[in-house]
Amino acid sequence: MQAKLDQLVSVSGCTPEKILEDAMAGYVPEITQTRKMLDSRYDELKSGSGIPIDGEAFFETLRQREGELLTSQ
């Protein structure tokens, strides 16, 4: 990670602090939105207003669609 940061500093001319600040500026809102979505989904499931999805069935359907897509190309 340090090598990547050093390379960005070298290429961009920005300070490490500025690069990290920019990265966090994008990351924090995204992780905040994800946390809110997960909390909301948890609350729906806990209250019974949400319908749980069978994970194995979902991934099997996903694998089938991927296989169909690959064979159609």
N, CA, C and O atoms as CSV, one atom per row, in Angstrom:
chain,resi,resn,atom,element,x,y,z
A,1,MET,N,N,0.828,-1.187,0.000
A,1,MET,CA,C,0.000,0.000,0.000
A,1,MET,C,C,0.871,1.248,0.000
A,1,MET,O,O,0.585,2.216,-0.706
A,2,GLN,N,N,1.929,1.219,0.792
A,2,GLN,CA,C,2.826,2.378,0.850
A,2,GLN,C,C,3.465,2.636,-0.508
A,2,GLN,O,O,3.607,3.789,-0.917
A,3,ALA,N,N,3.852,1.576,-1.208
A,3,ALA,CA,C,4.467,1.741,-2.532
A,3,ALA,C,C,3.488,2.383,-3.510
A,3,ALA,O,O,3.877,3.228,-4.317
A,4,LYS,N,N,2.227,1.986,-3.441
A,4,LYS,CA,C,1.217,2.573,-4.316
A,4,LYS,C,C,1.020,4.054,-3.992
A,4,LYS,O,O,0.909,4.887,-4.892
A,5,LEU,N,N,0.978,4.366,-2.713
A,5,LEU,CA,C,0.834,5.759,-2.300
A,5,LEU,C,C,2.039,6.577,-2.760
A,5,LEU,O,O,1.886,7.683,-3.277
A,6,ASP,N,N,3.233,6.025,-2.569
A,6,ASP,CA,C,4.445,6.719,-3.007
A,6,ASP,C,C,4.426,6.974,-4.513
A,6,ASP,O,O,4.856,8.033,-4.971
A,7,GLN,N,N,3.930,6.007,-5.282
A,7,GLN,CA,C,3.858,6.163,-6.727
A,7,GLN,C,C,2.870,7.270,-7.098
A,7,GLN,O,O,3.146,8.086,-7.978
A,8,LEU,N,N,1.717,7.295,-6.423
A,8,LEU,CA,C,0.737,8.356,-6.686
A,8,LEU,C,C,1.300,9.731,-6.353
A,8,LEU,O,O,1.067,10.697,-7.079
A,9,VAL,N,N,2.034,9.816,-5.265
A,9,VAL,CA,C,2.660,11.075,-4.873
A,9,VAL,C,C,3.626,11.520,-5.962
A,9,VAL,O,O,3.650,12.689,-6.346
A,10,SER,N,N,4.414,10.582,-6.451
A,10,SER,CA,C,5.416,10.881,-7.473
A,10,SER,C,C,4.763,11.320,-8.777
A,10,SER,O,O,5.202,12.290,-9.395
A,11,VAL,N,N,3.738,10.626,-9.193
A,11,VAL,CA,C,3.085,10.907,-10.476
A,11,VAL,C,C,2.231,12.175,-10.414
A,11,VAL,O,O,2.230,12.974,-11.351
A,12,SER,N,N,1.508,12.355,-9.314
A,12,SER,CA,C,0.551,13.460,-9.234
A,12,SER,C,C,1.156,14.760,-8.735
A,12,SER,O,O,0.677,15.846,-9.060
A,13,GLY,N,N,2.210,14.639,-7.944
A,13,GLY,CA,C,2.783,15.834,-7.341
A,13,GLY,C,C,2.036,16.295,-6.099
A,13,GLY,O,O,2.387,17.310,-5.497
A,14,CYS,N,N,1.000,15.546,-5.714
A,14,CYS,CA,C,0.241,15.876,-4.508
A,14,CYS,C,C,0.935,15.293,-3.288
A,14,CYS,O,O,1.751,14.377,-3.397
A,15,THR,N,N,0.605,15.827,-2.146
A,15,THR,CA,C,1.155,15.278,-0.910
A,15,THR,C,C,0.408,13.989,-0.560
A,15,THR,O,O,-0.724,13.793,-1.002
A,16,PRO,N,N,1.027,13.115,0.226
A,16,PRO,CA,C,0.326,11.908,0.668
A,16,PRO,C,C,-0.967,12.245,1.414
A,16,PRO,O,O,-1.974,11.552,1.270
A,17,GLU,N,N,-0.929,13.303,2.202
A,17,GLU,CA,C,-2.109,13.708,2.959
A,17,GLU,C,C,-3.262,14.078,2.035
A,17,GLU,O,O,-4.409,13.713,2.293
A,18,LYS,N,N,-2.962,14.804,0.955
A,18,LYS,CA,C,-3.994,15.217,0.003
A,18,LYS,C,C,-4.585,14.006,-0.712
A,18,LYS,O,O,-5.798,13.931,-0.907
A,19,ILE,N,N,-3.745,13.070,-1.098
A,19,ILE,CA,C,-4.222,11.863,-1.778
A,19,ILE,C,C,-5.125,11.063,-0.844
A,19,ILE,O,O,-6.189,10.602,-1.259
A,20,LEU,N,N,-4.714,10.895,0.406
A,20,LEU,CA,C,-5.529,10.153,1.361
A,20,LEU,C,C,-6.822,10.890,1.687
A,20,LEU,O,O,-7.869,10.266,1.859
A,21,GLU,N,N,-6.753,12.207,1.773
A,21,GLU,CA,C,-7.957,12.990,2.028
A,21,GLU,C,C,-8.959,12.824,0.880
A,21,GLU,O,O,-10.155,12.657,1.119
A,22,ASP,N,N,-8.473,12.871,-0.360
A,22,ASP,CA,C,-9.342,12.682,-1.517
A,22,ASP,C,C,-9.949,11.284,-1.535
A,22,ASP,O,O,-11.128,11.114,-1.844
A,23,ALA,N,N,-9.138,10.287,-1.201
A,23,ALA,CA,C,-9.637,8.908,-1.177
A,23,ALA,C,C,-10.720,8.746,-0.118
A,23,ALA,O,O,-11.752,8.124,-0.372
A,24,MET,N,N,-10.493,9.296,1.054
A,24,MET,CA,C,-11.480,9.185,2.132
A,24,MET,C,C,-12.742,9.970,1.814
A,24,MET,O,O,-13.835,9.575,2.217
A,25,ALA,N,N,-12.602,11.076,1.096
A,25,ALA,CA,C,-13.766,11.878,0.727
A,25,ALA,C,C,-14.723,11.071,-0.142
A,25,ALA,O,O,-15.935,11.280,-0.085
A,26,GLY,N,N,-14.197,10.158,-0.940
A,26,GLY,CA,C,-15.045,9.291,-1.739
A,26,GLY,C,C,-15.525,8.075,-0.978
A,26,GLY,O,O,-16.637,7.595,-1.199
A,27,TYR,N,N,-14.693,7.577,-0.087
A,27,TYR,CA,C,-14.983,6.336,0.627
A,27,TYR,C,C,-16.035,6.521,1.723
A,27,TYR,O,O,-16.942,5.699,1.849
A,28,VAL,N,N,-15.924,7.564,2.496
A,28,VAL,CA,C,-16.812,7.753,3.648
A,28,VAL,C,C,-18.284,7.846,3.241
A,28,VAL,O,O,-19.112,7.169,3.851
A,29,PRO,N,N,-18.645,8.648,2.246
A,29,PRO,CA,C,-20.069,8.674,1.857
A,29,PRO,C,C,-20.556,7.314,1.336
A,29,PRO,O,O,-21.691,6.915,1.597
A,30,GLU,N,N,-19.702,6.619,0.610
A,30,GLU,CA,C,-20.094,5.307,0.087
A,30,GLU,C,C,-20.333,4.308,1.213
A,30,GLU,O,O,-21.337,3.595,1.202
A,31,ILE,N,N,-19.434,4.247,2.176
A,31,ILE,CA,C,-19.573,3.287,3.267
A,31,ILE,C,C,-20.745,3.685,4.162
A,31,ILE,O,O,-21.416,2.816,4.720
A,32,THR,N,N,-21.001,4.990,4.307
A,32,THR,CA,C,-22.140,5.465,5.086
A,32,THR,C,C,-23.452,5.041,4.432
A,32,THR,O,O,-24.374,4.592,5.113
A,33,GLN,N,N,-23.532,5.184,3.112
A,33,GLN,CA,C,-24.731,4.777,2.378
A,33,GLN,C,C,-24.937,3.265,2.487
A,33,GLN,O,O,-26.061,2.803,2.679
A,34,THR,N,N,-23.863,2.504,2.366
A,34,THR,CA,C,-23.953,1.048,2.481
A,34,THR,C,C,-24.420,0.642,3.879
A,34,THR,O,O,-25.259,-0.248,4.015
A,35,ARG,N,N,-23.894,1.275,4.898
A,35,ARG,CA,C,-24.285,0.971,6.274
A,35,ARG,C,C,-25.770,1.252,6.489
A,35,ARG,O,O,-26.467,0.458,7.120
A,36,LYS,N,N,-26.257,2.381,5.967
A,36,LYS,CA,C,-27.677,2.717,6.098
A,36,LYS,C,C,-28.551,1.681,5.399
A,36,LYS,O,O,-29.591,1.288,5.928
A,37,MET,N,N,-28.133,1.234,4.208
A,37,MET,CA,C,-28.887,0.244,3.467
A,37,MET,C,C,-28.926,-1.077,4.229
A,37,MET,O,O,-29.978,-1.710,4.315
A,38,LEU,N,N,-27.789,-1.498,4.781
A,38,LEU,CA,C,-27.746,-2.749,5.543
A,38,LEU,C,C,-28.591,-2.658,6.811
A,38,LEU,O,O,-29.299,-3.604,7.154
A,39,ASP,N,N,-28.520,-1.528,7.505
A,39,ASP,CA,C,-29.339,-1.345,8.710
A,39,ASP,C,C,-30.822,-1.394,8.371
A,39,ASP,O,O,-31.609,-2.005,9.094
A,40,SER,N,N,-31.200,-0.750,7.274
A,40,SER,CA,C,-32.592,-0.739,6.848
A,40,SER,C,C,-33.058,-2.149,6.503
A,40,SER,O,O,-34.146,-2.565,6.899
A,41,ARG,N,N,-32.237,-2.872,5.771
A,41,ARG,CA,C,-32.591,-4.250,5.390
A,41,ARG,C,C,-32.708,-5.133,6.634
A,41,ARG,O,O,-33.622,-5.953,6.729
A,42,TYR,N,N,-31.799,-4.970,7.574
A,42,TYR,CA,C,-31.858,-5.732,8.823
A,42,TYR,C,C,-33.152,-5.439,9.569
A,42,TYR,O,O,-33.817,-6.351,10.061
A,43,ASP,N,N,-33.504,-4.155,9.648
A,43,ASP,CA,C,-34.741,-3.772,10.338
A,43,ASP,C,C,-35.968,-4.383,9.657
A,43,ASP,O,O,-36.898,-4.828,10.330
A,44,GLU,N,N,-35.967,-4.403,8.314
A,44,GLU,CA,C,-37.080,-5.016,7.583
A,44,GLU,C,C,-37.186,-6.507,7.893
A,44,GLU,O,O,-38.278,-7.022,8.131
A,45,LEU,N,N,-36.067,-7.182,7.888
A,45,LEU,CA,C,-36.073,-8.624,8.164
A,45,LEU,C,C,-36.496,-8.902,9.601
A,45,LEU,O,O,-37.265,-9.827,9.860
A,46,LYS,N,N,-35.994,-8.102,10.527
A,46,LYS,CA,C,-36.310,-8.293,11.940
A,46,LYS,C,C,-37.791,-8.063,12.227
A,46,LYS,O,O,-38.386,-8.765,13.044
A,47,SER,N,N,-38.386,-7.075,11.551
A,47,SER,CA,C,-39.795,-6.764,11.783
A,47,SER,C,C,-40.736,-7.676,11.006
A,47,SER,O,O,-41.941,-7.692,11.258
A,48,GLY,N,N,-40.184,-8.434,10.061
A,48,GLY,CA,C,-41.015,-9.322,9.256
A,48,GLY,C,C,-41.571,-8.674,8.002
A,48,GLY,O,O,-42.295,-9.318,7.243
A,49,SER,N,N,-41.246,-7.415,7.773
A,49,SER,CA,C,-41.763,-6.743,6.580
A,49,SER,C,C,-40.914,-7.019,5.344
A,49,SER,O,O,-41.340,-6.746,4.222
A,50,GLY,N,N,-39.724,-7.555,5.548
A,50,GLY,CA,C,-38.858,-7.909,4.427
A,50,GLY,C,C,-38.878,-9.404,4.192
A,50,GLY,O,O,-39.098,-10.191,5.112
A,51,ILE,N,N,-38.645,-9.781,2.949
A,51,ILE,CA,C,-38.641,-11.196,2.599
A,51,ILE,C,C,-37.188,-11.646,2.432
A,51,ILE,O,O,-36.471,-11.110,1.587
A,52,PRO,N,N,-36.749,-12.618,3.223
A,52,PRO,CA,C,-35.368,-13.090,3.074
A,52,PRO,C,C,-35.183,-13.817,1.740
A,52,PRO,O,O,-36.110,-14.432,1.214
A,53,ILE,N,N,-33.991,-13.731,1.223
A,53,ILE,CA,C,-33.649,-14.394,-0.033
A,53,ILE,C,C,-32.725,-15.558,0.296
A,53,ILE,O,O,-31.765,-15.404,1.051
A,54,ASP,N,N,-33.018,-16.714,-0.270
A,54,ASP,CA,C,-32.167,-17.883,-0.085
A,54,ASP,C,C,-30.868,-17.653,-0.856
A,54,ASP,O,O,-30.881,-17.570,-2.084
A,55,GLY,N,N,-29.769,-17.554,-0.151
A,55,GLY,CA,C,-28.479,-17.254,-0.763
A,55,GLY,C,C,-28.047,-18.284,-1.787
A,55,GLY,O,O,-27.586,-17.926,-2.871
A,56,GLU,N,N,-28.190,-19.567,-1.456
A,56,GLU,CA,C,-27.788,-20.621,-2.390
A,56,GLU,C,C,-28.613,-20.558,-3.668
A,56,GLU,O,O,-28.069,-20.690,-4.764
A,57,ALA,N,N,-29.916,-20.358,-3.538
A,57,ALA,CA,C,-30.781,-20.271,-4.715
A,57,ALA,C,C,-30.415,-19.058,-5.563
A,57,ALA,O,O,-30.397,-19.138,-6.791
A,58,PHE,N,N,-30.125,-17.950,-4.916
A,58,PHE,CA,C,-29.739,-16.743,-5.648
A,58,PHE,C,C,-28.473,-16.986,-6.454
A,58,PHE,O,O,-28.419,-16.664,-7.641
A,59,PHE,N,N,-27.450,-17.554,-5.813
A,59,PHE,CA,C,-26.193,-17.766,-6.516
A,59,PHE,C,C,-26.314,-18.826,-7.601
A,59,PHE,O,O,-25.621,-18.745,-8.615
A,60,GLU,N,N,-27.173,-19.812,-7.414
A,60,GLU,CA,C,-27.400,-20.803,-8.457
A,60,GLU,C,C,-28.035,-20.143,-9.671
A,60,GLU,O,O,-27.638,-20.418,-10.803
A,61,THR,N,N,-29.018,-19.276,-9.447
A,61,THR,CA,C,-29.640,-18.538,-10.549
A,61,THR,C,C,-28.612,-17.656,-11.255
A,61,THR,O,O,-28.600,-17.561,-12.482
A,62,LEU,N,N,-27.760,-17.019,-10.474
A,62,LEU,CA,C,-26.710,-16.175,-11.035
A,62,LEU,C,C,-25.755,-17.000,-11.892
A,62,LEU,O,O,-25.378,-16.578,-12.985
A,63,ARG,N,N,-25.365,-18.166,-11.403
A,63,ARG,CA,C,-24.463,-19.041,-12.174
A,63,ARG,C,C,-25.126,-19.489,-13.476
A,63,ARG,O,O,-24.475,-19.539,-14.519
A,64,GLN,N,N,-26.409,-19.810,-13.418
A,64,GLN,CA,C,-27.126,-20.232,-14.627
A,64,GLN,C,C,-27.175,-19.111,-15.653
A,64,GLN,O,O,-26.933,-19.340,-16.838
A,65,ARG,N,N,-27.485,-17.906,-15.207
A,65,ARG,CA,C,-27.545,-16.772,-16.133
A,65,ARG,C,C,-26.174,-16.488,-16.730
A,65,ARG,O,O,-26.064,-16.160,-17.911
A,66,GLU,N,N,-25.136,-16.613,-15.920
A,66,GLU,CA,C,-23.787,-16.401,-16.423
A,66,GLU,C,C,-23.451,-17.453,-17.483
A,66,GLU,O,O,-22.884,-17.140,-18.530
A,67,GLY,N,N,-23.813,-18.711,-17.191
A,67,GLY,CA,C,-23.570,-19.770,-18.159
A,67,GLY,C,C,-24.311,-19.548,-19.462
A,67,GLY,O,O,-23.759,-19.770,-20.540
A,68,GLU,N,N,-25.558,-19.110,-19.368
A,68,GLU,CA,C,-26.338,-18.809,-20.573
A,68,GLU,C,C,-25.722,-17.669,-21.355
A,68,GLU,O,O,-25.670,-17.707,-22.584
A,69,LEU,N,N,-25.260,-16.665,-20.652
A,69,LEU,CA,C,-24.638,-15.519,-21.307
A,69,LEU,C,C,-23.355,-15.938,-22.024
A,69,LEU,O,O,-23.101,-15.514,-23.151
A,70,LEU,N,N,-22.548,-16.773,-21.366
A,70,LEU,CA,C,-21.289,-17.206,-21.963
A,70,LEU,C,C,-21.529,-18.088,-23.186
A,70,LEU,O,O,-20.801,-17.973,-24.172
A,71,THR,N,N,-22.521,-18.955,-23.145
A,71,THR,CA,C,-22.781,-19.844,-24.282
A,71,THR,C,C,-23.441,-19.106,-25.441
A,71,THR,O,O,-23.311,-19.529,-26.590
A,72,SER,N,N,-24.153,-18.001,-25.160
A,72,SER,CA,C,-24.797,-17.249,-26.230
A,72,SER,C,C,-23.805,-16.384,-27.000
A,72,SER,O,O,-24.105,-15.930,-28.104
A,73,GLN,N,N,-22.642,-16.158,-26.433
A,73,GLN,CA,C,-21.633,-15.325,-27.096
A,73,GLN,C,C,-20.785,-16.237,-27.897
A,73,GLN,O,O,-19.851,-15.787,-28.560
